[in-house]
C-alpha cells in the first residue's frame, strides 16, 4: 500500500500542473509565465529546460540549493515537482529546510515516524505560518517515501540576539543552545557580505555589522547542518529549500558549504522575474516566475510596518 502511495504522490507532484517549461531550440525563447503557478526554466547558459531535464542536469550534485520567494506559488510548486523528479532519478535523498530549526529536529522526526500529527508538528515544531500551503507537499513527500528531513536552521531568537548584540553573543549561550548554531561564523569581507551591505540603507555601520553576523548565522548553520549530515550519509543527495537571498549566485549558503567541505558538488536553482535577474556569469539554473505584487505603495504605511517588526527587539530576551 505504501508503495502505491509513493508512486501516486510522485505522479501528482510531477503532473499536477501544466508543465510550462518545455524543451525548445536555443533560438526560441521560453514562454513567459502567465499565472502565479507558471514557471520557465533555463540553464546557466540560457538553454530552455523542462522540469525533468533540470533534474537530470542536477543529478551529479551532492547538494541542490533551491531558492524561493516565500509565499510565491510558482516557486513552491517548482520545488515540489523538482523534489519528485530528483527522487525518481535517485531515491537516496534527504530534504533540508530553512523553515525548521535545529532544536526542533526531534519534533520533525516524530512526525515522520508517525508518532505525532500534523497539528502537533506545526505547533511544537514552530512551523512557518504558510506551512500548510507551501511546505506540506515537501514534508509529505519525504514522509511517504521514508526520507530524512533536516531541520537545518538556527533558532530565530538566537539570531535576533546576534543581530542586537553581535557575533560575540554566541559566547553567552549555554552548551545545549550553542549546539543549535554553527560552530563558526563567516564574518570576513567576502562577496556575500558585500552584497548584504549594499542592500542596507540605514547608514549605521556598527548596526550593519551586527545584522550581517545575524544573516550569516542562518547560512553558516544551514551549511553546517548539511555538511554534517553528508558526513554521516556520504552517498545521499540533499535538496535544500531556502529564501532566494541565501541561494542566488552561490554567495550565501553555498559558499559556507564550500569552506566546510570543498569536495561537495553544490548546485543552485534560483527564481527570477523579468525585473529581478541574475548576473550572466552566475552558475544558477534560473526559474522565471511572475513578480509578486508590490507590498506597499504608501511609504508611511511601509515604515509603520517596518517599525512594528523592529519593535520586537524591545521585548527580546537575550542572555546578559
Buried (B, 14 or more C-beta within 10 A) or exposed (E): EEEEEBEEBBEBBBEEBEBBBBEBEEEEEBBEBEEBBBBBBBBBEEBBBBBBBBBEBBBEBBBBBBBBBBEBBBBBBBBBBBBBBBBEEEEEBBBBBBBBBBBBBEBBBBBBEEEBEBEEBBEBBBBBEEBEEBBBBBBBBBBBBEBBBBBBBBBEEBBBBBBBBBBEBBEEBEEEBEEBBBEEBBBEEBEBBEBBBEEEEEEEEEBBBBBBBBBBBBBBBBBBBBBBBBEEBEEBBBBBBBBBBBBBBBBBBBBBBBBBBEEBEBBBBBBBBEEBEBEEEBBBBBBBBBBBEEEEEEEEEEEEEEEEEEEEEEEEEBEE
